[in-house]
């Protein structure tokens, strides 16, 4: 049996694209006959991450992490994050001469530079060293691949994302969960500085603005923007119904590498307004399912005229099964296997 060990510092109770991507890929890998073992912070003693107490950093030593990896007797090792567990797993693989893959989910240098006076160039040097030690680094989009290639990253592999189209689907307006003046402009995600929410909340727009999610900036933004409806974090069916209640999904982030929430909104039939940057450019591009503009207000207003049916049809191009097949192909190639027939994406 194919045994894959995935090491990640991002895991429950975190709610983000990294966790959802790994969870959904794991479910499909199991259907493809692979056995997946997880090495995550909940196996160890942890401490809260400075500025992000919801993120728990594992305090385990190298030998403890090594034992967890060895328990699973992996055929392949994938390291999803550059945190404490990721660093120790990288060390274990290099000591044992085992090829491993990594994935680039978060623009870590920009994330840290937004909080601390550390040049992004220094941080990119550290992150590049981490990923280039592996046999392949998985990225979600063309734009990210070009950006990292220009920064000296090599052996980049494509690992896209998918959508649960049964959960995230259009709903009748009679099922709207928000009794607010329309149009409803919505954002879903962590309420934190790197999401650039202020660019959305400060816009002069008709109707109502809704933020679904929680995070360290929520309290301060609620004080500054009292007319905005902050709905808190929602999950599963409740989250899907919230998406479907919107008229436009607004994605103001300039630093996300993909944006799973964009696909979730589109699958619910909700057009997207965003900046023409990495993530939105790769997912939407020139497709008639949203509006990309450096003037975010103009994008929001144009998106009101987009067909909800077209948005839904577009999202159905993405599947978690396809993403899992890409992942499985990548780990096999990284370990030197010559595939007679590449697993279709």
HELIX and SHEET records of a PDB file:
HELIX    1   1 UNK A   17  UNK A   31  1                                  15    
HELIX    2   2 UNK A   41  UNK A   43  5                                   3    
HELIX    3   3 UNK A   62  UNK A   71  1                                  10    
HELIX    4   4 UNK A   84  UNK A   95  1                                  12    
HELIX    5   5 UNK A  108  UNK A  113  1                                   6    
HELIX    6   6 UNK A  120  UNK A  132  1                                  13    
HELIX    7   7 UNK A  142  UNK A  150  1                                   9    
HELIX    8   8 UNK A  173  UNK A  175  5                                   3    
HELIX    9   9 UNK A  193  UNK A  195  5                                   3    
HELIX   10  10 UNK A  197  UNK A  201  1                                   5    
HELIX   11  11 UNK A  218  UNK A  224  1                                   7    
HELIX   12  12 UNK A  236  UNK A  244  1                                   9    
HELIX   13  13 UNK A  260  UNK A  267  1                                   8    
HELIX   14  14 UNK A  280  UNK A  283  1                                   4    
HELIX   15  15 UNK A  296  UNK A  303  1                                   8    
HELIX   16  16 UNK A  308  UNK A  315  1                                   8    
HELIX   17  17 UNK A  320  UNK A  334  1                                  15    
SHEET    1   A 6 UNK A  35  UNK A  39  0                                        
SHEET    2   A 6 UNK A   3  UNK A   7  1                                        
SHEET    3   A 6 UNK A  76  UNK A  79  1                                        
SHEET    4   A 6 UNK A 100  UNK A 103  1                                        
SHEET    5   A 6 UNK A 136  UNK A 139  1                                        
SHEET    6   A 6 UNK A 156  UNK A 158  1                                        
SHEET    1   B 2 UNK A  46  UNK A  49  0                                        
SHEET    2   B 2 UNK A  52  UNK A  58 -1                                        
SHEET    1   C 6 UNK A 229  UNK A 232  0                                        
SHEET    2   C 6 UNK A 208  UNK A 212  1                                        
SHEET    3   C 6 UNK A 184  UNK A 188  1                                        
SHEET    4   C 6 UNK A 248  UNK A 251  1                                        
SHEET    5   C 6 UNK A 271  UNK A 274  1                                        
SHEET    6   C 6 UNK A 290  UNK A 292  1                                        
END                                                                             
